């Protein structure tokens, strides 16, 4: 894994062995930023109840949660189920931002 990481835009060589192929299959990959959403799911449970699943805290968690809150509020959310089960934590600044996030129409 460490060998795959590097500056965005640079190339790294990768070789794959596959059953049925006697030779190593070689690829040249260009490194890029990998975005892993911290809010993998949000939806309306019923006419007034929204649900947000937050699996982790990352550098953009506050933005992801705000987006979900505003989208759910526009759909009529009055109550929220905020699912953080199994969340291992993460950057403290993001935890603070998420805890102070508000969505005026959801109040």
DOVEXBA-913476 format. One record per residue (C-alpha): residue in one letter; x, y, z. Coordinates in Angstrom, 3 decimals, padded with zeros to 6 digits. Example, Ala and Ser with C-alpha at 12.3 -4.5 7.8 and 13.67 -1.06 7.14 Angstrom:
- A_012.300_-004.500_007.800
- S_013.670_-001.060_007.140
This chain:
- X_000.000_000.000_000.000
- X_002.799_002.431_000.862
- X_004.317_002.009_-002.595
- X_001.028_002.998_-004.247
- X_000.866_006.305_-002.389
- X_002.595_009.350_-003.776
- X_002.085_012.785_-005.277
- X_-001.091_013.304_-007.295
- X_-000.487_013.085_-011.042
- X_002.588_010.852_-010.841
- X_002.691_007.341_-012.262
- X_003.203_004.079_-010.449
- X_003.741_000.648_-011.972
- X_001.529_-002.200_-010.782
- X_001.786_-005.873_-011.643
- X_-001.039_-008.385_-011.278
- X_-000.879_-012.157_-011.362
- X_-004.001_-013.854_-012.640
- X_-004.894_-017.496_-012.800
- X_-004.670_-018.669_-016.404
- X_-002.032_-016.083_-017.377
- X_001.542_-017.295_-017.078
- X_003.035_-013.792_-017.169
- X_002.689_-010.789_-014.891
- X_000.098_-008.309_-016.214
- X_001.605_-004.825_-015.930
- X_-000.272_-001.532_-015.581
- X_000.889_002.066_-015.345
- X_-001.487_003.969_-013.077
- X_-001.665_007.704_-012.492
- X_-002.066_008.618_-008.830
- X_-005.019_010.776_-007.890
- X_-006.961_011.822_-004.824
- X_-009.334_009.172_-003.557
- X_-012.571_010.518_-002.093
- X_-014.216_008.216_000.420
- X_-017.610_009.549_001.493
- X_-018.148_009.687_005.239
- X_-021.930_009.833_004.778
- X_-022.605_006.790_002.588
- X_-026.397_006.974_002.953
- X_-029.159_009.409_003.783
- X_-032.870_009.242_002.960
- X_-036.384_009.920_004.219
- X_-037.756_007.108_006.423
- X_-041.275_008.527_006.239
- X_-042.884_011.911_005.457
- X_-041.162_013.724_008.337
- X_-038.234_011.550_009.457
- X_-034.798_011.733_007.853
- X_-031.990_009.219_008.296
- X_-028.251_009.933_007.992
- X_-025.618_007.200_008.277
- X_-022.187_008.606_009.161
- X_-019.519_005.922_009.130
- X_-016.404_007.959_009.860
- X_-014.993_011.432_010.473
- X_-012.838_012.719_007.628
- X_-011.679_016.088_006.382
- X_-015.000_016.787_004.611
- X_-017.472_015.215_007.040
- X_-019.037_018.542_008.015
- X_-019.719_019.318_004.359
- X_-021.193_015.852_003.740
- X_-023.486_016.095_006.789
- X_-024.638_019.638_005.913
- X_-025.435_018.535_002.369
- X_-027.498_015.608_003.672
- X_-029.293_017.806_006.240
- X_-030.239_020.439_003.672
- X_-031.400_017.845_001.158
- X_-033.541_016.064_003.743
- X_-034.965_019.361_005.011
- X_-036.022_020.232_001.475
- X_-037.957_016.943_001.442
- X_-039.891_017.820_004.608
- X_-037.697_016.432_007.385
- X_-038.837_017.443_010.860
- X_-037.058_014.654_012.802
- X_-033.685_013.008_012.258
- X_-032.207_009.580_012.943
- X_-028.453_010.192_013.007
- X_-026.750_006.794_012.847
- X_-023.148_006.837_014.094
- X_-022.954_003.199_015.197
- X_-019.491_001.758_014.728
- X_-017.955_005.170_014.008
- X_-014.311_004.976_015.114
- X_-013.910_008.755_015.428
- X_-011.429_010.953_013.630
- X_-010.293_014.582_013.437
- X_-011.592_016.570_016.431
- X_-012.263_019.697_014.346
- X_-014.673_017.722_012.159
- X_-016.461_016.244_015.168
- X_-016.964_019.770_016.538
- X_-018.200_021.094_013.178
- X_-020.663_018.202_012.784
- X_-021.962_018.598_016.332
- X_-022.640_022.294_015.741
- X_-024.122_021.874_012.264
- X_-027.656_023.062_011.920
- X_-030.327_023.012_009.305
- X_-032.851_025.801_009.970
- X_-035.780_024.115_008.234
- X_-035.244_020.889_010.209
- X_-035.930_022.519_013.587
